[in-house]
Amino acid sequence: MVVQQYRYGGGARAACALAVAGVMAVTAGCSGEDDGSAAEDGSGQRAVAAQRPLDLLGQAADVLAEAGGAEARTSMETAAGGTRVTIRGQGSYDFRKQVGRLKVALPEDAAGTDAAGADDHRPITELLAPGALYMKNRGAGVPDDKWVRIDTTALKDGNLVTGGVTDPMAAAELLRGAADVTYAGKTELAGVTVRHYRGVADLGRAAAAASPLSRGALSAAAKGFSNDAVPFDAYLDEDGRLRKVRHRFSFSSEADGPAVSVVSTLLLYGFGAPLPVALPDDEDIYTGEIQQG
């Protein structure tokens, strides 16, 4: 775990980034016999109407907001210079308010040591909110009872990869920029029938079409990434709810530096009423100096 200092308008803001093995994460048609649509099943549930894949994917974020909340599992695999590491998270997310709480675990060989030299592998608690990321148990001199707040609209990647987790709503909003979509057929995911779509999302197009709460961070990512194209695999259930999505981000960590590949996967289940997420009060946010990693 390291901290990079970003300066804006003469003031310094500490931004945490997960650094593993020297890699810093900072910065349409349809084919197949099944056309990817589903007729009304008479159950009273919302069934996926006969729509084009682009329409279905473009509405994925709205359908999740209608669903309310869900349990979430995440993984982020970073590869650079022949080194590959995976960061995993688990928690819940409220798609209506766009807030969530996740426990994020670093791999043992990536977490550092505490002041006494002992291994410190405590999971990091992350609170996700529109325009902000709150992190606790992130070490580097921050008291155990304090949170670090990051303005995600000021990050070059809009926090699509910085925190080791892609915000679930941002992952769905990215699909609004989908193009070149193909239908890969039906499959089963954790006992649920889902339809698999492959395509490429354009960051700029997704930011322009995103909901107001998501637009700031996605606009930052559209400006910060050197490559706006984000390949994806998305899996939607019979009600049009996004059950799984995998995005493949690619960028350079420095000017003319080696390419960094990040594969971010989100799995959603247990849909229903969202669990409440309380954001930290101002007095609980750390404002002191953060040690450089």
C-alpha positions as CSV (number, residue, x, y, z in Angstrom):
1,M,0.0,0.0,0.0
2,V,1.4,3.4,-0.9
3,V,0.2,6.9,-1.0
4,Q,0.6,9.3,-3.8
5,Q,0.2,13.0,-3.3
6,Y,-1.8,14.9,-5.9
7,R,-1.8,18.7,-5.9
8,Y,-4.7,20.8,-7.1
9,G,-5.0,24.6,-6.9
10,G,-2.0,24.8,-4.6
11,G,-3.4,22.4,-1.9
12,A,-2.2,18.9,-1.3
13,R,-4.7,16.0,-1.2
14,A,-3.6,12.6,-0.1
15,A,-4.8,9.8,-2.4
16,C,-4.3,6.2,-1.4
17,A,-3.5,3.7,-4.2
18,L,-3.1,0.0,-3.9
19,A,0.4,-0.8,-5.1
20,V,1.3,-4.5,-5.6
21,A,4.7,-5.7,-6.8
22,G,5.7,-2.3,-7.9
23,V,2.5,-1.7,-10.0
24,M,0.6,1.5,-9.1
25,A,-3.0,1.6,-10.2
26,V,-3.4,5.3,-10.6
27,T,-4.0,6.8,-13.1
28,A,-24.0,-3.5,-32.8
29,G,-25.3,-6.1,-33.7
30,C,-26.0,-9.6,-32.3
31,S,-25.1,-13.0,-33.6
32,G,-26.2,-16.5,-32.7
33,E,-29.4,-18.5,-33.0
34,D,-30.7,-17.2,-29.7
35,D,-31.1,-13.4,-30.2
36,G,-30.6,-12.7,-26.5
37,S,-34.2,-11.7,-25.8
38,A,-36.8,-13.3,-23.6
39,A,-40.6,-13.3,-23.8
40,E,-42.8,-12.5,-20.9
41,D,-43.0,-15.6,-18.7
42,G,-46.3,-14.8,-17.0
43,S,-44.8,-14.8,-13.5
44,G,-45.4,-11.1,-12.9
45,Q,-41.6,-10.5,-12.7
46,R,-39.9,-8.2,-15.0
47,A,-38.7,-10.3,-18.0
48,V,-36.2,-9.2,-20.5
49,A,-38.2,-8.0,-23.5
50,A,-37.1,-8.5,-27.1
51,Q,-34.5,-5.8,-27.3
52,R,-31.2,-5.3,-29.0
53,P,-28.2,-6.2,-26.8
54,L,-27.1,-2.5,-26.9
55,D,-30.4,-1.5,-25.3
56,L,-30.2,-4.2,-22.7
57,L,-26.7,-3.3,-21.7
58,G,-27.5,0.4,-21.7
59,Q,-30.3,-0.1,-19.3
60,A,-28.3,-2.4,-16.9
61,A,-27.6,0.4,-14.4
62,D,-31.2,1.5,-14.4
63,V,-32.4,-2.0,-13.8
64,L,-30.0,-2.4,-10.8
65,A,-31.3,0.9,-9.3
66,E,-34.9,-0.5,-9.6
67,A,-33.7,-3.7,-7.9
68,G,-32.5,-1.8,-4.9
69,G,-29.5,-3.5,-3.4
70,A,-27.3,-6.6,-3.7
71,E,-24.5,-8.5,-2.2
72,A,-21.3,-8.1,-4.1
73,R,-18.0,-10.0,-4.6
74,T,-15.1,-8.4,-6.5
75,S,-11.7,-9.3,-7.7
76,M,-9.1,-7.2,-9.4
77,E,-6.1,-8.9,-11.1
78,T,-3.1,-6.7,-12.0
79,A,-0.4,-7.8,-14.3
80,A,2.8,-6.0,-15.2
81,G,6.3,-7.0,-15.9
82,G,5.5,-10.7,-15.6
83,T,4.0,-10.3,-12.1
84,R,0.3,-11.0,-11.4
85,V,-1.6,-10.4,-8.2
86,T,-5.2,-10.4,-7.2
87,I,-7.1,-8.2,-4.8
88,R,-10.5,-9.5,-3.6
89,G,-13.5,-7.8,-1.9
90,Q,-16.9,-8.7,-0.5
91,G,-19.8,-6.7,0.8
92,S,-23.1,-5.0,-0.2
93,Y,-24.2,-2.1,-2.4
94,D,-27.2,0.2,-2.6
95,F,-27.8,1.0,-6.2
96,R,-30.4,3.6,-5.5
97,K,-28.2,5.8,-3.4
98,Q,-25.0,4.5,-5.0
99,V,-23.2,3.7,-1.8
100,G,-21.6,0.5,-0.6
101,R,-19.4,-1.1,2.0
102,L,-16.8,-3.7,1.1
103,K,-14.0,-5.5,2.9
104,V,-11.0,-5.7,0.6
105,A,-8.2,-8.2,1.1
106,L,-4.7,-7.7,-0.3
107,P,-2.6,-10.8,-1.1
108,E,-0.2,-11.7,1.6
109,D,2.9,-10.9,-0.4
110,A,1.5,-7.4,-1.2
111,A,0.6,-6.2,2.2
112,G,3.4,-4.5,4.1
113,T,4.5,-4.6,7.7
114,D,3.4,-2.5,10.6
115,A,5.6,-0.2,12.8
116,A,6.8,-3.2,14.8
117,G,7.8,-5.1,11.7
118,A,5.0,-7.7,12.0
119,D,3.0,-8.6,9.0
120,D,-0.2,-6.5,8.7
121,H,-2.8,-8.3,6.6
122,R,-5.9,-6.8,8.0
123,P,-8.6,-6.3,5.4
124,I,-9.2,-2.7,4.3
125,T,-12.8,-1.4,4.8
126,E,-13.9,0.7,1.9
127,L,-17.0,2.8,1.7
128,L,-18.1,3.7,-1.8
129,A,-20.1,6.9,-2.5
130,P,-20.7,9.3,-5.4
131,G,-17.5,11.1,-5.9
132,A,-15.8,9.7,-2.9
133,L,-13.9,6.6,-1.6
134,Y,-13.4,6.2,2.2
135,M,-10.7,3.7,3.4
136,K,-10.0,2.3,6.9
137,N,-7.3,0.0,8.2
138,R,-5.1,1.1,5.4
139,G,-2.0,1.7,7.5
140,A,0.8,4.1,6.6
141,G,0.4,6.2,9.8
142,V,-3.3,6.6,9.8
143,P,-4.9,6.0,13.3
144,D,-7.0,2.8,13.5
145,D,-10.2,4.8,14.2
146,K,-9.8,7.2,11.3
147,W,-10.9,7.1,7.7
148,V,-9.0,8.4,4.7
149,R,-11.3,10.2,2.1
150,I,-10.4,10.3,-1.6
151,D,-12.1,12.6,-4.1
152,T,-12.6,10.1,-6.9
153,T,-13.4,12.8,-9.4
154,A,-9.8,14.0,-9.0
155,L,-8.3,10.7,-9.7
156,K,-7.0,10.1,-13.2
157,D,-8.8,6.7,-13.3
158,G,-12.0,7.9,-11.6
159,N,-11.4,5.1,-9.0
160,L,-12.1,2.4,-11.6
161,V,-8.9,0.7,-10.4
162,T,-7.2,2.8,-7.7
163,G,-9.0,1.3,-4.7
164,G,-8.6,-2.3,-5.8
165,V,-12.4,-2.4,-6.5
166,T,-14.4,-1.0,-9.3
167,D,-17.5,0.7,-7.9
168,P,-20.4,-1.6,-8.7
169,M,-22.5,1.2,-10.1
170,A,-19.6,2.5,-12.2
171,A,-19.1,-1.0,-13.5
172,A,-22.8,-1.0,-14.7
173,E,-22.6,2.6,-16.0
174,L,-19.7,1.6,-18.2
175,L,-22.0,-0.6,-20.2
176,R,-23.8,2.6,-21.4
177,G,-20.8,3.1,-23.6
178,A,-21.0,-0.4,-25.1
179,A,-20.3,-1.0,-28.8
180,D,-19.4,-4.0,-31.1
181,V,-21.6,-6.2,-28.9
182,T,-22.0,-9.9,-29.6
183,Y,-24.3,-12.4,-27.9
184,A,-22.3,-15.4,-26.7
185,G,-25.3,-17.6,-25.6
186,K,-27.0,-18.7,-22.4
187,T,-25.1,-20.2,-19.5
188,E,-25.7,-20.8,-15.8
189,L,-24.2,-18.7,-13.0
190,A,-24.7,-19.9,-9.4
191,G,-27.8,-21.7,-10.5
192,V,-29.3,-18.7,-12.4
193,T,-29.7,-18.7,-16.1
194,V,-27.9,-15.7,-17.6
195,R,-27.2,-14.4,-21.1
196,H,-23.6,-13.6,-21.9
197,Y,-22.6,-10.6,-24.0
198,R,-19.2,-9.5,-25.1
199,G,-18.3,-6.0,-26.3
200,V,-16.1,-2.9,-25.9
201,A,-17.2,0.0,-23.8
202,D,-16.1,3.6,-24.7
203,L,-15.3,5.6,-21.5
204,G,-16.2,8.9,-23.1
205,R,-19.6,7.7,-24.3
206,A,-20.3,6.0,-21.0
207,A,-19.5,9.2,-19.0
208,A,-21.8,11.3,-21.2
209,A,-24.7,8.8,-20.7
210,A,-24.1,8.1,-17.0
211,S,-26.4,9.1,-14.2
212,P,-25.5,12.4,-12.5
213,L,-24.1,10.7,-9.4
214,S,-21.7,8.6,-11.5
215,R,-20.8,11.2,-14.2
216,G,-18.0,13.0,-12.4
217,A,-15.8,9.9,-11.7
218,L,-16.4,8.4,-15.2
219,S,-15.6,11.8,-16.8
220,A,-12.3,11.8,-14.9
221,A,-11.5,8.3,-16.2
222,A,-12.4,9.3,-19.7
223,K,-9.8,12.1,-19.5
224,G,-7.2,10.1,-17.6
225,F,-7.0,6.8,-19.5
226,S,-4.8,6.9,-22.6
227,N,-7.1,4.2,-24.1
228,D,-10.9,4.8,-23.9
229,A,-11.7,1.3,-25.1
230,V,-12.6,-1.2,-22.3
231,P,-13.4,-4.7,-23.4
232,F,-16.0,-6.5,-21.3
233,D,-18.0,-9.6,-20.7
234,A,-21.5,-9.1,-19.1
235,Y,-24.0,-11.6,-17.9
236,L,-27.7,-10.6,-17.4
237,D,-30.4,-12.7,-15.9
238,E,-34.0,-13.1,-17.2
239,D,-35.0,-9.8,-15.5
240,G,-32.3,-7.8,-17.1
241,R,-30.3,-7.6,-13.9
242,L,-26.5,-7.6,-14.2
243,R,-25.2,-10.7,-12.4
244,K,-21.6,-10.6,-13.5
245,V,-19.3,-8.2,-15.4
246,R,-15.6,-8.4,-16.2
247,H,-13.8,-5.3,-17.5
248,R,-10.3,-5.3,-18.9
249,F,-8.4,-2.0,-18.4
250,S,-5.1,-1.2,-20.0
251,F,-2.9,1.8,-19.5
252,S,0.7,2.9,-18.9
253,S,1.8,3.5,-15.3
254,E,4.2,6.3,-16.5
255,A,4.9,8.1,-19.7
256,D,6.2,5.6,-22.2
257,G,6.3,3.0,-19.5
258,P,5.3,-0.6,-19.7
259,A,1.6,-1.4,-20.2
260,V,-0.3,-2.4,-17.2
261,S,-3.2,-4.8,-17.5
262,V,-6.0,-4.8,-14.9
263,V,-9.0,-7.3,-15.0
264,S,-11.8,-6.2,-12.7
265,T,-14.7,-8.7,-12.0
266,L,-17.9,-8.0,-10.2
267,L,-20.4,-10.7,-9.1
268,L,-23.9,-9.6,-7.9
269,Y,-26.4,-11.8,-6.0
270,G,-28.9,-11.6,-3.1
271,F,-30.9,-8.8,-4.6
272,G,-33.4,-7.0,-2.4
273,A,-33.7,-4.1,0.1
274,P,-30.3,-2.4,0.4
275,L,-28.5,-2.5,3.8
276,P,-27.9,1.0,5.2
277,V,-24.4,2.4,4.8
278,A,-23.4,5.2,7.1
279,L,-20.6,7.5,5.8
280,P,-18.0,8.8,8.3
281,D,-18.5,12.2,10.0
282,D,-16.0,14.9,9.4
283,E,-14.3,14.4,12.8
284,D,-13.7,10.7,11.8
285,I,-11.7,11.6,8.7
286,Y,-7.9,11.8,9.0
287,T,-6.5,15.1,7.8
288,G,-2.9,14.7,8.9
289,E,0.2,13.7,7.0
290,I,0.3,10.3,5.4
291,Q,3.6,8.4,5.2
292,Q,4.9,7.8,1.7
293,G,5.3,4.1,0.7
